[in-house]
Amino acid sequence: MGVIPSLFFISSLFASNSLIHSSSPYLQQHAQNPVDWIAWDENVLERAKEEHKPIFISIGYSTCHWCHVMAHESFENETIAEIINTYFIPVKIDREELSHLDSHYQQLHRQLYGRSGGWPLNAILTEEGKVFWIGTYVPPHSEEGVEGMDSMMKRFGEGYARDKEKYRALAMNIEKISPTVVADGNISAKALFESVTSNYDALYHGFGIAPKFPEASKIALLLDLAELGNPQAKKMALEILHTMALSGLYDQSEGGFFRYSTDAGWEIPHFEKMLYNQAELIPLYVRAYQMTHNPLYADVVRETIAMMQHRFGSNGVFYSASDADSDHEEGGYFIYTEQELKQLNLSASLNAALELEDGANFEGKYHLHLATPTRPKEFRELQTRLQELRKNRHYPFIDTKIITSWNAMMIEALYKAGAIDPAYTQMGDTSLNILLKTLQVEGTLYHQRVQGYPITQKSPFRGLCFSHLGTPSRIPSHLG
């Protein structure tokens, strides 16, 4: 298990807030903030109405790099904390624990701005629980035309105290924004292909520009269309999968995919590893191998499963995610210094394949990728030696949350990987049985649990939500 981020460990001058009693690793990370955070429960709206204050909610998760940044810059800042505590009811939400709430606000962000949100996701609500402002990362102070947390929170706080009706009207206007409506009727395979490839990147492969995500569902659709006889769909899908396997999005030393690339060319990733990313991508590489018998794709499947077993595996089930940072350095565990790489005395062909002659590519260090169409013949030996260089490093913090749906995705991936090695089918059987024993209590399959905490009918992992959303107070897995 990895090292917990510094904000989780650092002894603070601030007294603990109520999050100290939470089982959520993410909420625990904010237990020493000077902000008087509370976890979401049924009493939040009641308290807001009694105190006639707006609600400030901040949604994130324990391995989120930008959540850590905003916590350090704003939520550990005494001046900003005092403004928040004076004017707002501050609520912290773990998006992995209360995924239905996160989904609701992410959808609202998309409706309002026409683009996806992300984390941290912050929103300000009236005392009745209606949103009048929503956004993602906010800097602590105003810069380059972007208002900072200090002035924004004071402006909203003072404004709400003076004129609540103004903000209720803002919230009503937001509620009137209609969600995108998908047209009814059948869509032809040709129209579907044209739609999914409208932002295809023919130069670097994948979809869109930076930041660039794997978008597994789109790749899966291309593979489906390929099986229906579309050769261009097959070409695009294999281009993406091949490029990602050799790129910086993939951990060339230990296997497994990082969450997304910060550049269009897949060179530098955001260094989080998420269970659901691996679970989505493994079956795609199985399909690619079945189509082509290219050994690279089988290697990616084997290496990714091995990494998951080693880093995320826990008695047959899997933890949720690992952080981007280690020892206060983004990507610190995964990158290499020039001196470390020189110690390896790499051949000229390997130096060229890794493009080391181009110089450091990430904050004075090297994050490795391959510039060749295949792995060099010395690649297996290189992997072993690179892993040796990492042996004395601290692996990033791992969130020990066991999420039912993400584990189910990983189990499905293991079953599909059985086409490459039957041992993975047995592994999937074992994981499924353990997951059911771990997360099912008296006939109810729960959304999640955190390692070390028992799950009961009075579990702290029950999903609680805003009353106006109309969802039940306990969210079994199939509804969460």
C-alpha positions in Angstrom: 0.0 0.0 0.0 1.2 3.5 -0.8 2.1 6.6 1.2 -0.9 8.8 2.0 -0.7 12.3 0.7 1.0 14.9 2.9 -2.3 16.7 3.7 -3.5 13.4 5.2 -0.6 13.0 7.5 0.6 16.5 8.4 0.0 17.5 12.0 -2.0 20.6 11.7 -2.3 23.7 13.9 -6.1 23.5 13.3 -8.5 21.7 15.5 -10.2 18.8 13.8 -13.6 19.4 12.2 -16.5 16.9 12.1 -14.9 15.0 9.2 -12.5 13.4 11.7 -15.4 10.9 12.4 -15.8 9.9 8.7 -14.7 6.6 7.3 -14.1 8.1 3.9 -10.3 8.5 3.1 -11.2 11.7 1.1 -13.1 13.3 4.0 -10.4 12.3 6.4 -7.9 14.3 4.3 -9.9 17.4 5.1 -10.5 16.7 8.8 -7.7 19.2 9.8 -8.8 22.0 7.5 -9.8 25.3 9.3 -13.0 25.1 7.2 -15.8 23.7 9.4 -16.7 21.0 7.0 -19.5 18.6 7.6 -20.3 15.4 5.7 -23.6 15.3 3.8 -26.5 13.9 5.7 -30.3 14.5 6.0 -29.7 17.4 8.4 -27.8 19.7 6.0 -30.9 21.4 4.5 -32.5 21.7 7.9 -29.5 23.4 9.3 -29.2 25.8 6.3 -32.8 26.8 6.7 -32.4 27.4 10.4 -29.3 29.5 10.0 -30.5 31.1 6.7 -27.2 30.4 5.0 -26.4 29.1 1.6 -24.7 25.7 1.3 -21.2 25.4 -0.2 -20.5 21.9 -1.4 -17.1 20.6 -2.6 -17.0 17.2 -4.3 -13.8 15.3 -4.9 -12.0 12.0 -4.1 -8.8 11.0 -2.3 -6.5 10.5 -5.2 -7.5 13.7 -7.1 -4.4 15.9 -7.7 -6.4 19.1 -8.3 -8.5 18.4 -5.2 -5.2 18.4 -3.2 -4.1 21.6 -4.9 -7.3 23.4 -4.0 -7.3 22.0 -0.5 -3.8 23.4 0.1 -4.3 26.7 -1.6 -7.8 27.5 -0.3 -9.2 25.2 2.3 -6.0 25.3 4.4 -6.0 29.1 4.1 -7.3 30.6 7.4 -8.6 33.8 5.7 -10.6 31.9 3.1 -11.8 29.4 5.7 -13.1 32.2 7.9 -15.1 33.6 5.0 -16.6 30.2 4.2 -17.4 29.5 7.9 -19.0 32.9 8.3 -21.3 32.9 5.4 -21.9 29.2 4.4 -22.7 25.7 5.5 -19.6 23.9 4.1 -20.2 20.3 3.0 -17.5 17.9 1.7 -18.6 15.0 -0.5 -16.6 12.0 -1.6 -17.7 11.4 -5.2 -16.9 7.7 -4.9 -19.0 7.4 -1.8 -22.0 9.4 -3.0 -21.7 8.9 -6.7 -25.4 9.7 -7.4 -24.9 13.2 -6.0 -21.7 13.7 -8.0 -23.5 12.5 -11.2 -26.3 15.0 -10.6 -24.0 17.9 -10.3 -21.7 16.9 -13.1 -24.8 16.7 -15.4 -25.9 20.2 -14.2 -22.4 21.5 -15.0 -22.6 20.1 -18.5 -26.1 21.5 -19.0 -24.9 24.9 -17.9 -21.6 25.2 -19.7 -21.9 22.6 -22.5 -18.8 20.7 -21.3 -17.9 18.2 -18.7 -16.9 19.2 -15.3 -14.4 17.2 -13.3 -13.0 17.4 -9.8 -12.9 19.2 -7.6 -16.5 20.1 -8.4 -17.8 23.0 -6.3 -21.3 24.4 -6.0 -23.2 27.0 -4.0 -26.8 26.3 -3.2 -29.6 28.3 -1.6 -30.8 27.2 1.8 -33.5 25.2 0.0 -30.8 23.2 -1.9 -31.0 24.8 -5.3 -27.8 25.6 -7.2 -27.0 29.2 -8.1 -23.3 28.7 -8.9 -21.3 25.7 -10.0 -17.7 25.3 -11.2 -14.5 23.3 -10.8 -11.1 24.4 -9.6 -10.9 28.0 -8.4 -7.6 29.7 -7.5 -7.2 31.1 -4.0 -6.8 34.7 -5.3 -7.9 36.5 -8.5 -5.5 36.0 -11.4 -5.6 36.6 -15.2 -9.3 37.5 -15.2 -10.3 34.6 -13.0 -11.9 35.5 -9.7 -10.3 33.9 -6.7 -12.0 32.0 -3.9 -11.4 34.8 -1.4 -13.3 37.5 -3.3 -15.8 35.1 -4.8 -16.9 33.5 -1.6 -17.2 36.9 0.2 -19.2 38.4 -2.7 -21.6 35.5 -2.8 -21.8 35.3 1.0 -22.5 39.0 1.6 -24.8 39.1 -1.4 -26.9 36.2 -0.2 -27.2 37.7 3.2 -28.5 41.0 1.7 -30.8 39.7 -1.0 -31.7 36.0 -0.8 -34.4 36.4 -3.5 -31.8 37.4 -6.1 -30.0 34.1 -5.6 -33.2 32.1 -5.5 -34.0 33.7 -8.9 -30.6 32.7 -10.2 -31.2 29.1 -9.1 -34.6 29.1 -10.7 -33.1 30.2 -14.0 -30.5 27.4 -13.8 -33.3 24.9 -13.2 -35.0 25.9 -16.4 -32.0 24.9 -18.5 -33.1 21.8 -20.3 -30.9 18.8 -20.6 -29.7 17.7 -24.0 -32.4 15.5 -25.6 -31.4 12.6 -27.8 -33.6 12.2 -30.8 -35.8 9.1 -30.9 -35.6 6.7 -33.8 -33.1 4.4 -35.3 -29.6 5.6 -36.1 -27.8 4.0 -39.0 -24.4 2.5 -38.6 -23.0 5.1 -41.0 -24.5 8.0 -39.1 -23.2 6.5 -35.8 -19.7 6.1 -37.2 -19.7 9.7 -38.5 -20.9 11.0 -35.2 -18.4 9.1 -33.0 -15.5 10.0 -35.3 -16.3 13.7 -35.8 -13.5 14.8 -33.5 -11.1 11.9 -34.3 -7.4 13.0 -34.1 -5.8 11.5 -37.3 -2.4 12.8 -36.3 -2.0 11.5 -32.7 -5.0 9.2 -32.7 -7.8 9.3 -30.1 -10.5 11.9 -29.8 -10.2 15.7 -29.4 -7.3 17.6 -28.1 -5.6 18.1 -24.7 -6.5 17.0 -22.1 -7.0 13.7 -23.9 -8.9 10.7 -22.3 -8.9 7.1 -23.5 -12.7 7.2 -24.1 -13.1 3.5 -23.9 -16.8 3.5 -24.8 -16.0 5.2 -28.2 -13.2 2.7 -28.9 -15.6 -0.1 -28.1 -18.2 1.3 -30.4 -15.6 1.5 -33.2 -14.8 -2.2 -32.6 -18.5 -3.0 -32.8 -18.8 -1.2 -36.1 -15.7 -3.0 -37.3 -17.4 -6.3 -36.6 -20.3 -5.1 -38.7 -18.0 -4.7 -41.6 -16.6 -1.1 -41.3 -12.9 -1.3 -42.1 -12.3 2.4 -41.3 -13.7 1.8 -37.8 -11.3 -1.1 -37.3 -8.4 1.0 -38.5 -9.2 3.9 -36.1 -9.8 1.6 -33.1 -6.5 -0.2 -33.6 -4.6 3.0 -34.2 -5.8 4.4 -30.9 -5.1 1.2 -28.9 -1.7 0.7 -30.5 -0.7 4.3 -29.9 -1.9 4.3 -26.3 0.0 1.0 -25.5 3.3 2.6 -26.6 2.6 6.1 -25.2 3.1 7.8 -21.9 -0.5 7.1 -21.0 0.6 3.6 -20.3 3.1 2.8 -17.5 5.9 1.3 -19.6 7.7 0.0 -16.5 4.9 -1.8 -14.5 1.8 -1.8 -16.8 -1.6 -0.2 -16.4 -3.0 3.0 -17.8 -2.9 6.5 -16.2 -6.2 8.4 -16.1 -5.6 10.8 -19.0 -3.0 12.6 -21.0 -2.3 16.3 -20.5 -1.2 16.7 -24.1 -2.7 15.7 -27.5 0.2 13.4 -28.3 -0.3 11.1 -25.2 3.2 11.8 -23.9 2.6 13.2 -20.4 -0.2 11.8 -18.3 -2.0 12.8 -15.2 -0.5 10.1 -13.0 -3.5 8.8 -11.2 -4.4 5.1 -11.9 -8.1 4.3 -11.5 -9.6 0.8 -11.2 -12.4 1.6 -13.7 -9.9 2.8 -16.4 -8.1 -0.5 -16.3 -11.4 -2.4 -16.2 -12.7 -0.6 -19.3 -9.5 -0.9 -21.3 -8.5 -4.5 -20.7 -11.4 -5.9 -22.7 -10.6 -3.6 -25.6 -7.1 -5.0 -25.8 -8.4 -8.5 -25.6 -10.6 -7.8 -28.6 -7.7 -6.1 -30.5 -5.6 -9.2 -29.9 -8.4 -11.5 -31.1 -8.6 -9.4 -34.3 -4.9 -9.2 -35.0 -3.0 -11.6 -32.8 -0.5 -8.8 -32.2 1.5 -9.9 -29.1 1.6 -6.3 -27.9 -2.1 -6.3 -27.1 -1.8 -9.6 -25.1 1.2 -8.1 -23.2 -0.8 -5.0 -22.3 -3.6 -7.3 -20.9 -1.2 -9.4 -18.9 0.8 -6.5 -17.5 -2.2 -4.5 -16.6 -3.9 -7.4 -14.7 -0.6 -8.1 -12.9 -0.2 -4.5 -11.9 -3.8 -4.5 -10.6 -3.2 -7.6 -8.6 0.0 -6.2 -7.1 -1.1 -2.7 -6.4 -4.9 -2.7 -6.1 -5.6 -6.3 -5.2 -7.0 -7.1 -1.7 -8.0 -10.6 -0.9 -9.6 -11.1 -4.2 -11.2 -7.7 -4.7 -9.7 -4.4 -5.8 -9.2 -0.9 -4.3 -10.5 2.1 -6.2 -7.5 4.3 -7.2 -4.0 5.5 -6.6 -2.8 9.1 -6.4 -0.8 11.0 -8.9 1.7 12.3 -6.3 4.2 10.7 -4.0 6.6 12.3 -1.6 5.1 15.7 -2.5 6.0 15.3 -6.2 3.5 14.9 -9.0 4.4 11.6 -10.8 7.4 11.2 -8.5 7.1 7.4 -8.3 6.8 7.0 -12.1 9.5 9.3 -13.6 13.3 9.0 -13.9 16.2 11.3 -13.6 18.9 11.6 -16.3 21.4 10.0 -13.9 19.2 7.0 -13.2 18.8 6.3 -16.9 22.5 6.8 -17.6 23.2 4.1 -15.0 21.3 1.6 -17.2 23.8 2.0 -20.1 21.1 1.7 -22.6 21.8 0.7 -26.2 21.7 3.3 -28.9 18.5 1.6 -30.3 16.8 1.8 -26.9 17.8 5.5 -26.4 16.3 6.2 -29.8 13.1 4.2 -29.1 12.6 6.1 -25.9 13.5 9.4 -27.5 15.9 10.1 -24.6 18.1 12.3 -26.9 15.3 14.8 -26.9 15.9 15.6 -23.3 13.8 15.6 -20.1 10.1 15.9 -20.8 8.5 16.4 -17.4 9.8 18.9 -14.9 13.4 18.1 -15.5 12.9 14.4 -15.5 11.9 11.7 -17.9 8.5 10.0 -18.3 9.0 7.1 -20.7 7.2 6.3 -23.9 8.1 4.5 -27.1 8.5 6.2 -30.4 8.8 2.9 -32.3 5.9 1.0 -33.9 6.7 -2.1 -31.8 8.5 -2.7 -28.5 12.3 -3.1 -29.0 13.7 -6.7 -28.5 15.4 -5.6 -25.3 12.2 -4.2 -23.8 11.5 -7.0 -21.3 15.0 -6.6 -19.8 14.5 -2.8 -19.7 11.2 -3.2 -17.8 13.0 -5.3 -15.1 15.7 -2.8 -14.7 13.3 0.1 -14.5 11.3 -1.6 -11.9 14.5 -2.1 -9.9 15.0 1.7 -9.9 11.6 2.1 -8.4 12.1 -0.4 -5.6 13.1 2.1 -2.9 10.5 4.7 -3.9 7.2 5.2 -2.1 4.2 4.1 -4.2 1.5 6.8 -4.2 -1.4 6.7 -1.7 -4.0 4.1 -2.6 -7.7 4.6 -1.7 -8.8 1.4 0.0 -12.4 1.9 -0.9 -13.9 -1.2 -2.5 -16.6 0.0 -5.0 -19.0 -2.7 -6.1 -19.6 -1.4 -9.6 -16.0 -0.9 -10.4 -15.1 -4.3 -9.1 -17.9 -5.8 -11.2 -16.3 -4.1 -14.2 -12.9 -5.6 -13.3 -14.4 -9.0 -12.9 -16.0 -8.8 -16.3 -12.6 -7.7 -17.7 -11.0 -10.8 -16.1 -13.6 -13.1 -17.7 -13.0 -11.5 -21.1 -9.2 -11.8 -20.5 -9.8 -15.6 -20.1 -9.7 -15.7 -23.9 -6.0 -15.0 -23.6 -5.3 -17.1 -20.5 -7.9 -19.4 -18.9 -6.3 -18.6 -15.5 -8.0 -15.2 -15.6 -11.5 -16.8 -15.7 -10.7 -18.6 -12.5 -9.5 -15.3 -11.1 -12.8 -13.7 -12.1 -14.8 -16.5 -10.3 -12.8 -16.0 -7.1 -13.2 -12.2 -7.2 -17.0 -12.4 -7.8 -17.5 -14.8 -4.9 -15.5 -12.6 -2.6 -17.2 -9.4 -3.7 -20.6 -10.8 -3.0 -19.5 -12.0 0.5 -17.9 -8.7 1.2 -20.6 -6.2 -0.1 -23.8 -8.2 0.3 -25.6 -8.0 3.7 -29.0 -9.6 4.3 -29.9 -9.5 0.7 -28.8 -5.9 0.0 -25.8 -5.4 -2.3 -24.1 -2.2 -1.1 -22.4 0.4 -3.2 -19.0 0.3 -1.4 -17.1 -0.2 1.7 -13.7 1.1 3.0 -11.1 -1.4 4.0 -11.1 -2.0 7.8 -14.7 -0.9 8.3 -17.5 -3.5 8.6 -20.6 -3.1 6.5 -23.9 -3.5 8.3 -27.5 -2.3 7.8 -26.4 0.8 9.8 -23.4 1.3 7.7 -21.8 4.7 7.3 -21.7 4.0 3.6 -25.4 4.4 3.0 -26.0 6.9 0.2 -27.7 10.0 1.5 -28.9 12.6 -0.9 -30.7 16.0 -1.2 -34.4 15.6 -0.7 -35.3 17.5 -3.9 -33.5 14.9 -6.0 -36.1 12.3 -5.0 -33.8 9.3 -4.6 -34.0 7.0 -1.6 -32.0 7.4 1.5 -30.2 4.1 1.1 -28.7 3.5 -2.3 -28.0 -0.2 -3.1 -25.4 -0.8 -5.7 -27.8 -1.1 -8.6 -29.1 2.4 -8.0 -26.0 4.2 -6.8 
